[in-house]
Amino acid sequence: MLRTTPKLSKHNAPLKGAKPLLKTTVTRYVGFFAIGYILASAVFMMIQTKVALSSQLVTVLSILVGAYIAVHKFIKRQRRVLNRSEMNRLTIGSVAVVWLLTATYFLGLWLLLFDAIDREVLIEMTVQQPLPLLSALVMILVLTLVSARMGIWAFNRLLAPK
């Protein structure tokens, strides 16, 4: 039986049994964003019962709280700032979570709170004048996207490790 020695190459080949470097996933941090957003929304909803606050202001503040928590957790665990692609993925994931939670909230209202007459009135209003509803949805989408992106970017720079 002949024994041959393996050829050594100069490139960085992964060692046998060593784990390859994994790309950082932001899924966990989208979850942290969702938790922060839900908690902040609940607190601001309770505040709204005592003080009149704009719904857009509450949305932006809730998104900023969620962005702070997500970025803070990322920097604390990864010991580095988010790069551009991670910020983009976190922004898109966060906006998707906000809209998923909003759709769940509206579906809950539709099924549990509205009766047949309320549903009929809402559907008739939507059919008669769909443009104001569509423009409001687009504005809220833009508001959530811009506030999530700006919040993630700002907290990424403010919390950057030295």
Residue pairs with C-beta under 8 A, 6 or more apart in sequence:
14 20
24 78
24 86
26 74
26 82
26 86
26 89
26 90
26 93
27 93
28 73
29 70
29 71
29 73
29 74
29 90
30 70
30 90
30 93
30 94
30 97
32 66
32 69
32 70
32 73
33 66
33 67
33 69
33 70
33 90
33 93
33 94
33 97
34 66
34 94
34 97
34 101
35 66
35 69
36 65
36 66
36 67
36 68
36 69
36 70
37 62
37 63
37 65
37 66
37 94
37 97
37 98
37 101
38 101
39 65
40 61
40 62
40 65
40 66
41 58
41 62
44 53
44 58
44 61
44 62
45 58
47 53
48 58
56 140
56 143
59 140
59 143
59 144
59 147
60 143
60 147
63 94
63 98
63 144
63 147
63 148
63 151
64 147
64 151
66 94
66 148
66 151
67 94
67 148
67 151
67 152
67 155
68 151
68 155
70 90
70 94
70 152
71 82
71 152
71 155
71 156
71 159
72 155
72 159
74 82
74 86
74 90
75 81
75 82
75 156
75 159
75 160
75 161
79 161
80 161
81 156
81 157
81 159
81 160
81 161
82 90
82 152
82 156
87 149
87 152
87 153
87 156
90 152
91 145
91 148
91 149
91 152
94 148
94 152
95 141
95 144
95 145
95 148
98 144
98 148
99 141
99 144
110 119
114 122
126 133
